[in-house]
Amino acid sequence: MNLVEEIKKLKKAKNAIILTHCYQNMEIDEVSDFVGDSLYLSRQAAKTNADIIVFAGVFFMAQSAKLLSPNKKVLLPNMNSGCLMADMIDVDNLKQFKAQNPDVPVVCYINSTAEVKAQCDICCTSSNAVDIVRNLNVPKVLFAPDTYLGKWVEHKLKNVEVITFNGFCPTHLRIRIEDIQNARTKYPNALILAHPECHYEVSKLADFVGSTKEIMEFAKKSDKKQFVIATEKGVVERLNRDSKLYNQGKEFILINENIVCPNMKHNTLEDIYNTLLNESNEININPNIAQKARISIDKMLSLTSSVINK
């Protein structure tokens, strides 16, 4: 059985779309309608006319799609696809964090559960976090769960104190200062592009810091021919594929061969086929929690749109 062709047939028959994060196994792109980072995929989920959304990503992403499309069926191909960062914070942890810092608005990274989002003021992604915090126009914010993205925001804004929860991405924290230094020596003509989930001391040494989609767009537009990529392996694979496809003659090097998110690699074409065929692994959220969590995402999308349109 040709899984790609069978999945495409099922998509058409069931009026389904497949949203795929850049860290997924690259063969999933063959059946995907949209491939990108969290913010881009959130927007596609919000405006789709499909009856079924299959989210090739991790659990919190599928939850976010459900929040934005409550009347649509949202499916996660493999229910083992969790996020270690999102698992570092729960409602009790967040309430304690807020109690220690009363009357301070809470910015919630999209890498969190719906239950956590429901307790926050506004959501953000790695690509819009700086704009979200800037446009709150407050001197201080709480930021959860990623301490490193929060500190990167503080560094960029300078006049806002960002108090961070002690969460992190284990995959990005495998990137060390020595990796940057070694890359500078081995590839002196290359630009180093990093994700803000990296340790703050690593991000400071990069030539460009941005979300997965921002890294990809920067690399494609740059006149440089060699890049060292300090984020998940899937980004490097897609950049090298596209460079060959469009004859760009660019080389993309993964900064450390261990920069692979195991949870993101759980989804397979077979999982997608079975999930879509049986309409299994459906994401459901308590309506009261969903209503509150949706507010934080709607605020993010509204504020992001206003920033883009300025």
Secondary structure, DSSP 4 states (H G I P E B T S, - for coil): --HHHHHHHHHHHHTEEEEEETTS-GGGGGG-SEEE-HHHHHHHHHH---SEEEEES-HHHHHHHHHH-TTSEEE-S-TT---TTGGG--HHHHHHHHHHSTT--EEEESSS-HHHHTTSSEEE-TTTHHHHHHHH--SEEEEESBHHHHHHHHHHHSSSEEEE-SB--TTGGG--HHHHHHHHHH-TT-EEEE-TTS-HHHHTTSSEE--HHHHHHHHHH-S-SEEEEES-HHHHHHHHHHHHHTT---EEEES-TT---TGGG---HHHHHHHHHHT-SB----HHHHHHHHHHHHHHHHHHHHHHH-
